[in-house]
Amino acid sequence: MIDPIEGPKMQTNMFDVDNEEILNLVMLAKAASELDPIDFSGLQITEEQAYVLMATHVLDMQRNHLTDSAIIVKLLVENFILNLKLLGKT
């Protein structure tokens, strides 16, 4: 945003997002996690901050169907293993 007197304004907080694409991605991702919620207790980052950070990162990535699929598989395996460890199934 550019103020004609003060010039361009910098965001003071990277988690104050006004990018509609990021907000939509965060909303969809959070909706998808309703079935398998994430425990944010004891962390120094809020759920909203984590989602905004990751959504911003994803939207900055170069898009490629095969790469996107590989990332999804890697994250699913990582989540699967983490859940097994949390359940004491290792």
Backbone atoms as SQL, in Angstrom:
CREATE TABLE atoms (id INTEGER PRIMARY KEY, chain TEXT, resi INTEGER, resn TEXT, atom TEXT, x REAL, y REAL, z REAL);
INSERT INTO atoms VALUES
  (1, 'A', 1, 'MET', 'N', 0.845, -1.164, 0.000),
  (2, 'A', 1, 'MET', 'CA', 0.000, 0.000, 0.000),
  (3, 'A', 1, 'MET', 'C', 0.899, 1.240, 0.000),
  (4, 'A', 2, 'ILE', 'N', 0.580, 2.224, -0.834),
  (5, 'A', 2, 'ILE', 'CA', 1.410, 3.424, -0.933),
  (6, 'A', 2, 'ILE', 'C', 0.611, 4.639, -0.481),
  (7, 'A', 3, 'ASP', 'N', 1.136, 5.315, 0.507),
  (8, 'A', 3, 'ASP', 'CA', 0.559, 6.571, 0.985),
  (9, 'A', 3, 'ASP', 'C', 1.204, 7.694, 0.185),
  (10, 'A', 4, 'PRO', 'N', 0.406, 8.612, -0.407),
  (11, 'A', 4, 'PRO', 'CA', 1.003, 9.656, -1.247),
  (12, 'A', 4, 'PRO', 'C', 1.958, 10.577, -0.493),
  (13, 'A', 5, 'ILE', 'N', 1.825, 10.659, 0.825),
  (14, 'A', 5, 'ILE', 'CA', 2.697, 11.541, 1.610),
  (15, 'A', 5, 'ILE', 'C', 3.866, 10.766, 2.206),
  (16, 'A', 6, 'GLU', 'N', 3.579, 9.606, 2.809),
  (17, 'A', 6, 'GLU', 'CA', 4.599, 8.831, 3.514),
  (18, 'A', 6, 'GLU', 'C', 5.310, 7.819, 2.628),
  (19, 'A', 7, 'GLY', 'N', 4.788, 7.516, 1.472),
  (20, 'A', 7, 'GLY', 'CA', 5.400, 6.534, 0.585),
  (21, 'A', 7, 'GLY', 'C', 4.892, 5.139, 0.886),
  (22, 'A', 8, 'PRO', 'N', 5.614, 4.096, 0.428),
  (23, 'A', 8, 'PRO', 'CA', 5.162, 2.710, 0.631),
  (24, 'A', 8, 'PRO', 'C', 5.137, 2.350, 2.114),
  (25, 'A', 9, 'LYS', 'N', 4.147, 1.567, 2.502),
  (26, 'A', 9, 'LYS', 'CA', 4.041, 1.110, 3.890),
  (27, 'A', 9, 'LYS', 'C', 4.496, -0.338, 3.964),
  (28, 'A', 10, 'MET', 'N', 5.317, -0.637, 4.945),
  (29, 'A', 10, 'MET', 'CA', 5.767, -2.005, 5.181),
  (30, 'A', 10, 'MET', 'C', 4.835, -2.640, 6.205),
  (31, 'A', 11, 'GLN', 'N', 4.577, -3.930, 6.034),
  (32, 'A', 11, 'GLN', 'CA', 3.810, -4.637, 7.040),
  (33, 'A', 11, 'GLN', 'C', 4.657, -4.751, 8.289),
  (34, 'A', 12, 'THR', 'N', 4.060, -4.426, 9.435),
  (35, 'A', 12, 'THR', 'CA', 4.814, -4.494, 10.678),
  (36, 'A', 12, 'THR', 'C', 4.837, -5.909, 11.246),
  (37, 'A', 13, 'ASN', 'N', 3.890, -6.736, 10.845),
  (38, 'A', 13, 'ASN', 'CA', 3.821, -8.093, 11.344),
  (39, 'A', 13, 'ASN', 'C', 3.578, -9.016, 10.158),
  (40, 'A', 14, 'MET', 'N', 4.485, -9.958, 9.914),
  (41, 'A', 14, 'MET', 'CA', 4.353, -10.833, 8.757),
  (42, 'A', 14, 'MET', 'C', 3.112, -11.710, 8.816),
  (43, 'A', 15, 'PHE', 'N', 2.488, -11.809, 9.990),
  (44, 'A', 15, 'PHE', 'CA', 1.308, -12.642, 10.129),
  (45, 'A', 15, 'PHE', 'C', 0.013, -11.855, 9.928),
  (46, 'A', 16, 'ASP', 'N', 0.103, -10.548, 9.731),
  (47, 'A', 16, 'ASP', 'CA', -1.051, -9.739, 9.367),
  (48, 'A', 16, 'ASP', 'C', -1.169, -9.800, 7.851),
  (49, 'A', 17, 'VAL', 'N', -1.987, -10.707, 7.374),
  (50, 'A', 17, 'VAL', 'CA', -2.048, -11.006, 5.949),
  (51, 'A', 17, 'VAL', 'C', -3.257, -10.335, 5.315),
  (52, 'A', 18, 'ASP', 'N', -3.020, -9.711, 4.166),
  (53, 'A', 18, 'ASP', 'CA', -4.134, -9.161, 3.401),
  (54, 'A', 18, 'ASP', 'C', -4.191, -9.768, 2.005),
  (55, 'A', 19, 'ASN', 'N', -3.364, -10.765, 1.757),
  (56, 'A', 19, 'ASN', 'CA', -3.344, -11.457, 0.478),
  (57, 'A', 19, 'ASN', 'C', -4.465, -12.493, 0.473),
  (58, 'A', 20, 'GLU', 'N', -5.446, -12.306, -0.422),
  (59, 'A', 20, 'GLU', 'CA', -6.616, -13.179, -0.456),
  (60, 'A', 20, 'GLU', 'C', -6.257, -14.627, -0.771),
  (61, 'A', 21, 'GLU', 'N', -5.247, -14.836, -1.612),
  (62, 'A', 21, 'GLU', 'CA', -4.822, -16.192, -1.961),
  (63, 'A', 21, 'GLU', 'C', -4.279, -16.927, -0.730),
  (64, 'A', 22, 'ILE', 'N', -3.473, -16.225, 0.079),
  (65, 'A', 22, 'ILE', 'CA', -2.942, -16.827, 1.307),
  (66, 'A', 22, 'ILE', 'C', -4.087, -17.116, 2.278),
  (67, 'A', 23, 'LEU', 'N', -4.983, -16.149, 2.447),
  (68, 'A', 23, 'LEU', 'CA', -6.106, -16.334, 3.369),
  (69, 'A', 23, 'LEU', 'C', -6.982, -17.517, 2.957),
  (70, 'A', 24, 'ASN', 'N', -7.230, -17.671, 1.658),
  (71, 'A', 24, 'ASN', 'CA', -8.036, -18.800, 1.172),
  (72, 'A', 24, 'ASN', 'C', -7.325, -20.125, 1.405),
  (73, 'A', 25, 'LEU', 'N', -6.023, -20.167, 1.154),
  (74, 'A', 25, 'LEU', 'CA', -5.259, -21.389, 1.370),
  (75, 'A', 25, 'LEU', 'C', -5.251, -21.768, 2.851),
  (76, 'A', 26, 'VAL', 'N', -5.083, -20.788, 3.730),
  (77, 'A', 26, 'VAL', 'CA', -5.120, -21.038, 5.176),
  (78, 'A', 26, 'VAL', 'C', -6.486, -21.589, 5.574),
  (79, 'A', 27, 'MET', 'N', -7.553, -20.974, 5.073),
  (80, 'A', 27, 'MET', 'CA', -8.908, -21.403, 5.420),
  (81, 'A', 27, 'MET', 'C', -9.157, -22.848, 4.978),
  (82, 'A', 28, 'LEU', 'N', -8.743, -23.184, 3.752),
  (83, 'A', 28, 'LEU', 'CA', -8.935, -24.551, 3.256),
  (84, 'A', 28, 'LEU', 'C', -8.102, -25.562, 4.036),
  (85, 'A', 29, 'ALA', 'N', -6.860, -25.212, 4.327),
  (86, 'A', 29, 'ALA', 'CA', -5.983, -26.126, 5.068),
  (87, 'A', 29, 'ALA', 'C', -6.510, -26.358, 6.483),
  (88, 'A', 30, 'LYS', 'N', -6.983, -25.296, 7.122),
  (89, 'A', 30, 'LYS', 'CA', -7.525, -25.442, 8.470),
  (90, 'A', 30, 'LYS', 'C', -8.785, -26.300, 8.458),
  (91, 'A', 31, 'ALA', 'N', -9.606, -26.137, 7.439),
  (92, 'A', 31, 'ALA', 'CA', -10.817, -26.952, 7.321),
  (93, 'A', 31, 'ALA', 'C', -10.450, -28.419, 7.151),
  (94, 'A', 32, 'ALA', 'N', -9.401, -28.680, 6.393),
  (95, 'A', 32, 'ALA', 'CA', -8.959, -30.058, 6.175),
  (96, 'A', 32, 'ALA', 'C', -8.411, -30.678, 7.453),
  (97, 'A', 33, 'SER', 'N', -7.918, -29.869, 8.371),
  (98, 'A', 33, 'SER', 'CA', -7.327, -30.408, 9.597),
  (99, 'A', 33, 'SER', 'C', -8.359, -30.612, 10.707),
  (100, 'A', 34, 'GLU', 'N', -9.622, -30.300, 10.438),
  (101, 'A', 34, 'GLU', 'CA', -10.661, -30.486, 11.463),
  (102, 'A', 34, 'GLU', 'C', -10.815, -31.961, 11.844),
  (103, 'A', 35, 'LEU', 'N', -10.584, -32.857, 10.888),
  (104, 'A', 35, 'LEU', 'CA', -10.705, -34.287, 11.170),
  (105, 'A', 35, 'LEU', 'C', -9.518, -34.826, 11.961),
  (106, 'A', 36, 'ASP', 'N', -8.377, -34.182, 11.833),
  (107, 'A', 36, 'ASP', 'CA', -7.152, -34.618, 12.508),
  (108, 'A', 36, 'ASP', 'C', -6.453, -33.379, 13.059),
  (109, 'A', 37, 'PRO', 'N', -6.980, -32.811, 14.155),
  (110, 'A', 37, 'PRO', 'CA', -6.433, -31.548, 14.661),
  (111, 'A', 37, 'PRO', 'C', -4.995, -31.671, 15.160),
  (112, 'A', 38, 'ILE', 'N', -4.302, -30.560, 15.107),
  (113, 'A', 38, 'ILE', 'CA', -2.907, -30.485, 15.534),
  (114, 'A', 38, 'ILE', 'C', -2.874, -29.849, 16.924),
  (115, 'A', 39, 'ASP', 'N', -2.078, -30.412, 17.807),
  (116, 'A', 39, 'ASP', 'CA', -1.938, -29.875, 19.160),
  (117, 'A', 39, 'ASP', 'C', -0.855, -28.795, 19.161),
  (118, 'A', 40, 'PHE', 'N', -1.265, -27.561, 19.339),
  (119, 'A', 40, 'PHE', 'CA', -0.332, -26.440, 19.359),
  (120, 'A', 40, 'PHE', 'C', 0.076, -26.043, 20.780),
  (121, 'A', 41, 'SER', 'N', -0.408, -26.769, 21.779),
  (122, 'A', 41, 'SER', 'CA', -0.085, -26.409, 23.159),
  (123, 'A', 41, 'SER', 'C', 1.414, -26.548, 23.406),
  (124, 'A', 42, 'GLY', 'N', 1.962, -25.619, 24.148),
  (125, 'A', 42, 'GLY', 'CA', 3.376, -25.646, 24.493),
  (126, 'A', 42, 'GLY', 'C', 4.288, -25.096, 23.417),
  (127, 'A', 43, 'LEU', 'N', 3.736, -24.660, 22.302),
  (128, 'A', 43, 'LEU', 'CA', 4.555, -24.104, 21.226),
  (129, 'A', 43, 'LEU', 'C', 4.565, -22.587, 21.304),
  (130, 'A', 44, 'GLN', 'N', 5.601, -21.987, 20.762),
  (131, 'A', 44, 'GLN', 'CA', 5.706, -20.534, 20.775),
  (132, 'A', 44, 'GLN', 'C', 5.220, -19.930, 19.465),
  (133, 'A', 45, 'ILE', 'N', 4.356, -20.643, 18.774),
  (134, 'A', 45, 'ILE', 'CA', 3.739, -20.153, 17.549),
  (135, 'A', 45, 'ILE', 'C', 2.269, -20.549, 17.611),
  (136, 'A', 46, 'THR', 'N', 1.410, -19.643, 17.182),
  (137, 'A', 46, 'THR', 'CA', -0.017, -19.958, 17.208),
  (138, 'A', 46, 'THR', 'C', -0.396, -20.766, 15.969),
  (139, 'A', 47, 'GLU', 'N', -1.557, -21.352, 16.018),
  (140, 'A', 47, 'GLU', 'CA', -2.059, -22.100, 14.866),
  (141, 'A', 47, 'GLU', 'C', -2.147, -21.185, 13.640),
  (142, 'A', 48, 'GLU', 'N', -2.696, -19.997, 13.833),
  (143, 'A', 48, 'GLU', 'CA', -2.851, -19.049, 12.724),
  (144, 'A', 48, 'GLU', 'C', -1.490, -18.668, 12.132),
  (145, 'A', 49, 'GLN', 'N', -0.513, -18.398, 12.994),
  (146, 'A', 49, 'GLN', 'CA', 0.822, -18.039, 12.516),
  (147, 'A', 49, 'GLN', 'C', 1.451, -19.179, 11.719),
  (148, 'A', 50, 'ALA', 'N', 1.304, -20.402, 12.193),
  (149, 'A', 50, 'ALA', 'CA', 1.876, -21.554, 11.498),
  (150, 'A', 50, 'ALA', 'C', 1.243, -21.724, 10.119),
  (151, 'A', 51, 'TYR', 'N', -0.066, -21.601, 10.059),
  (152, 'A', 51, 'TYR', 'CA', -0.755, -21.756, 8.776),
  (153, 'A', 51, 'TYR', 'C', -0.390, -20.631, 7.810),
  (154, 'A', 52, 'VAL', 'N', -0.322, -19.406, 8.299),
  (155, 'A', 52, 'VAL', 'CA', 0.041, -18.275, 7.435),
  (156, 'A', 52, 'VAL', 'C', 1.473, -18.449, 6.927),
  (157, 'A', 53, 'LEU', 'N', 2.380, -18.840, 7.796),
  (158, 'A', 53, 'LEU', 'CA', 3.781, -19.042, 7.409),
  (159, 'A', 53, 'LEU', 'C', 3.902, -20.102, 6.319),
  (160, 'A', 54, 'MET', 'N', 3.254, -21.233, 6.517),
  (161, 'A', 54, 'MET', 'CA', 3.341, -22.320, 5.540),
  (162, 'A', 54, 'MET', 'C', 2.601, -21.976, 4.248),
  (163, 'A', 55, 'ALA', 'N', 1.447, -21.334, 4.338),
  (164, 'A', 55, 'ALA', 'CA', 0.695, -20.950, 3.135),
  (165, 'A', 55, 'ALA', 'C', 1.497, -19.963, 2.298),
  (166, 'A', 56, 'THR', 'N', 2.144, -19.019, 2.961),
  (167, 'A', 56, 'THR', 'CA', 2.978, -18.048, 2.255),
  (168, 'A', 56, 'THR', 'C', 4.121, -18.768, 1.547),
  (169, 'A', 57, 'HIS', 'N', 4.736, -19.710, 2.237),
  (170, 'A', 57, 'HIS', 'CA', 5.847, -20.470, 1.653),
  (171, 'A', 57, 'HIS', 'C', 5.377, -21.278, 0.440),
  (172, 'A', 58, 'VAL', 'N', 4.239, -21.951, 0.566),
  (173, 'A', 58, 'VAL', 'CA', 3.721, -22.778, -0.528),
  (174, 'A', 58, 'VAL', 'C', 3.410, -21.921, -1.749),
  (175, 'A', 59, 'LEU', 'N', 2.807, -20.764, -1.531),
  (176, 'A', 59, 'LEU', 'CA', 2.452, -19.913, -2.664),
  (177, 'A', 59, 'LEU', 'C', 3.679, -19.290, -3.324),
  (178, 'A', 60, 'ASP', 'N', 4.791, -19.223, -2.606),
  (179, 'A', 60, 'ASP', 'CA', 6.031, -18.708, -3.186),
  (180, 'A', 60, 'ASP', 'C', 6.787, -19.776, -3.983),
  (181, 'A', 61, 'MET', 'N', 6.422, -21.041, -3.796),
  (182, 'A', 61, 'MET', 'CA', 7.120, -22.139, -4.462),
  (183, 'A', 61, 'MET', 'C', 6.767, -22.185, -5.941),
  (184, 'A', 62, 'GLN', 'N', 7.705, -22.689, -6.720),
  (185, 'A', 62, 'GLN', 'CA', 7.439, -22.920, -8.128),
  (186, 'A', 62, 'GLN', 'C', 6.491, -24.110, -8.224),
  (187, 'A', 63, 'ARG', 'N', 5.422, -23.987, -8.998),
  (188, 'A', 63, 'ARG', 'CA', 4.400, -25.029, -9.040),
  (189, 'A', 63, 'ARG', 'C', 4.671, -26.035, -10.146),
  (190, 'A', 64, 'ASN', 'N', 4.582, -27.298, -9.770),
  (191, 'A', 64, 'ASN', 'CA', 4.757, -28.400, -10.695),
  (192, 'A', 64, 'ASN', 'C', 3.975, -29.571, -10.122),
  (193, 'A', 65, 'HIS', 'N', 3.121, -30.184, -10.928),
  (194, 'A', 65, 'HIS', 'CA', 2.241, -31.246, -10.424),
  (195, 'A', 65, 'HIS', 'C', 3.027, -32.388, -9.774),
  (196, 'A', 66, 'LEU', 'N', 4.083, -32.844, -10.402),
  (197, 'A', 66, 'LEU', 'CA', 4.867, -33.954, -9.855),
  (198, 'A', 66, 'LEU', 'C', 5.560, -33.553, -8.553),
  (199, 'A', 67, 'THR', 'N', 6.136, -32.358, -8.525),
  (200, 'A', 67, 'THR', 'CA', 6.783, -31.872, -7.303),
  (201, 'A', 67, 'THR', 'C', 5.769, -31.705, -6.183),
  (202, 'A', 68, 'ASP', 'N', 4.605, -31.134, -6.502),
  (203, 'A', 68, 'ASP', 'CA', 3.553, -30.975, -5.494),
  (204, 'A', 68, 'ASP', 'C', 3.141, -32.334, -4.929),
  (205, 'A', 69, 'SER', 'N', 2.998, -33.316, -5.810),
  (206, 'A', 69, 'SER', 'CA', 2.616, -34.660, -5.374),
  (207, 'A', 69, 'SER', 'C', 3.685, -35.276, -4.476),
  (208, 'A', 70, 'ALA', 'N', 4.952, -35.096, -4.834),
  (209, 'A', 70, 'ALA', 'CA', 6.048, -35.627, -4.019),
  (210, 'A', 70, 'ALA', 'C', 6.054, -34.982, -2.634),
  (211, 'A', 71, 'ILE', 'N', 5.806, -33.690, -2.572),
  (212, 'A', 71, 'ILE', 'CA', 5.765, -32.994, -1.289),
  (213, 'A', 71, 'ILE', 'C', 4.607, -33.505, -0.446),
  (214, 'A', 72, 'ILE', 'N', 3.456, -33.707, -1.071),
  (215, 'A', 72, 'ILE', 'CA', 2.290, -34.220, -0.343),
  (216, 'A', 72, 'ILE', 'C', 2.585, -35.605, 0.223),
  (217, 'A', 73, 'VAL', 'N', 3.170, -36.482, -0.584),
  (218, 'A', 73, 'VAL', 'CA', 3.499, -37.832, -0.112),
  (219, 'A', 73, 'VAL', 'C', 4.488, -37.759, 1.049),
  (220, 'A', 74, 'LYS', 'N', 5.515, -36.939, 0.925),
  (221, 'A', 74, 'LYS', 'CA', 6.515, -36.804, 1.990),
  (222, 'A', 74, 'LYS', 'C', 5.851, -36.340, 3.288),
  (223, 'A', 75, 'LEU', 'N', 4.959, -35.355, 3.196),
  (224, 'A', 75, 'LEU', 'CA', 4.286, -34.842, 4.387),
  (225, 'A', 75, 'LEU', 'C', 3.330, -35.872, 4.986),
  (226, 'A', 76, 'LEU', 'N', 2.656, -36.641, 4.143),
  (227, 'A', 76, 'LEU', 'CA', 1.774, -37.689, 4.645),
  (228, 'A', 76, 'LEU', 'C', 2.564, -38.771, 5.378),
  (229, 'A', 77, 'VAL', 'N', 3.699, -39.175, 4.813),
  (230, 'A', 77, 'VAL', 'CA', 4.541, -40.180, 5.473),
  (231, 'A', 77, 'VAL', 'C', 5.069, -39.633, 6.793),
  (232, 'A', 78, 'GLU', 'N', 5.537, -38.380, 6.777),
  (233, 'A', 78, 'GLU', 'CA', 6.043, -37.754, 7.991),
  (234, 'A', 78, 'GLU', 'C', 4.953, -37.710, 9.068),
  (235, 'A', 79, 'ASN', 'N', 3.751, -37.328, 8.701),
  (236, 'A', 79, 'ASN', 'CA', 2.645, -37.267, 9.642),
  (237, 'A', 79, 'ASN', 'C', 2.274, -38.658, 10.154),
  (238, 'A', 80, 'PHE', 'N', 2.276, -39.633, 9.260),
  (239, 'A', 80, 'PHE', 'CA', 1.978, -41.018, 9.622),
  (240, 'A', 80, 'PHE', 'C', 2.964, -41.538, 10.663),
  (241, 'A', 81, 'ILE', 'N', 4.250, -41.324, 10.414),
  (242, 'A', 81, 'ILE', 'CA', 5.293, -41.787, 11.336),
  (243, 'A', 81, 'ILE', 'C', 5.201, -41.059, 12.676),
  (244, 'A', 82, 'LEU', 'N', 4.974, -39.755, 12.630),
  (245, 'A', 82, 'LEU', 'CA', 4.826, -38.983, 13.869),
  (246, 'A', 82, 'LEU', 'C', 3.652, -39.504, 14.691),
  (247, 'A', 83, 'ASN', 'N', 2.529, -39.772, 14.026),
  (248, 'A', 83, 'ASN', 'CA', 1.362, -40.316, 14.749),
  (249, 'A', 83, 'ASN', 'C', 1.650, -41.688, 15.329),
  (250, 'A', 84, 'LEU', 'N', 2.372, -42.544, 14.593),
  (251, 'A', 84, 'LEU', 'CA', 2.746, -43.849, 15.132),
  (252, 'A', 84, 'LEU', 'C', 3.606, -43.693, 16.383),
  (253, 'A', 85, 'LYS', 'N', 4.568, -42.771, 16.325),
  (254, 'A', 85, 'LYS', 'CA', 5.438, -42.540, 17.480),
  (255, 'A', 85, 'LYS', 'C', 4.646, -42.011, 18.674),
  (256, 'A', 86, 'LEU', 'N', 3.708, -41.102, 18.407),
  (257, 'A', 86, 'LEU', 'CA', 2.894, -40.554, 19.485),
  (258, 'A', 86, 'LEU', 'C', 1.995, -41.613, 20.124),
  (259, 'A', 87, 'LEU', 'N', 1.601, -42.582, 19.321),
  (260, 'A', 87, 'LEU', 'CA', 0.765, -43.676, 19.831),
  (261, 'A', 87, 'LEU', 'C', 1.586, -44.794, 20.455),
  (262, 'A', 88, 'GLY', 'N', 2.914, -44.650, 20.423),
  (263, 'A', 88, 'GLY', 'CA', 3.793, -45.664, 20.998),
  (264, 'A', 88, 'GLY', 'C', 3.871, -46.928, 20.177),
  (265, 'A', 89, 'LYS', 'N', 3.673, -46.830, 18.868),
  (266, 'A', 89, 'LYS', 'CA', 3.649, -47.996, 17.988),
  (267, 'A', 89, 'LYS', 'C', 4.981, -48.224, 17.286),
  (268, 'A', 90, 'THR', 'N', 6.062, -47.683, 17.825),
  (269, 'A', 90, 'THR', 'CA', 7.354, -47.834, 17.157),
  (270, 'A', 90, 'THR', 'C', 8.087, -49.057, 17.619);
